[in-house]
Amino acid sequence: TFDVTKQCPKGGSVQLKGGINGTGDRATHSLTVDATATRIDTGCAFEAKDGGTITVNGNPNIAYTGHLNIVNGAFVGLQTQSHEGHITLARNGGAAVPCDIKVMSSFDPATHTVTVTGNVCEHIINVTRTRGG
């Protein structure tokens, strides 16, 4: 398990807590890992590209899950992760705007394909990329 809190550049904090479970075998170069975590933003402020300040608060928070499987030094089966939850964003001390986040990603080693789908703050994500083996 882990529970880490860090201060944000312009005030507030972000906490990441969760756990990782897995098994590994050095002899066969095999590893299976499942992770879950929660990101908790509490007035986490940082500088925007234009010089303004953006402040993030969990509403309630962002949940993460991930799965990794390696057998004999190679990825086997679908490798997955997801981010899901709600935050609020405020710019330069203005009103907080709600933001829903639901993003799923996967890597299929059989086809060398990465897929990312979902939405972040009403922006739709739908990307698939395949590379040669």
Secondary structure, DSSP 8 states (H G I E B T S, - for coil): -EEEEEE-TTS-EEEEEEEEEEEEETTTTEEEEEEEEEEEEESEEEE-TTS-EEEEEEEEEEEEEEEEEEETTEE-S-EEEEEEEEEEEEETT---EEEEEEEEEEEETTTTEEEEEEEETTEEEEEEEE---
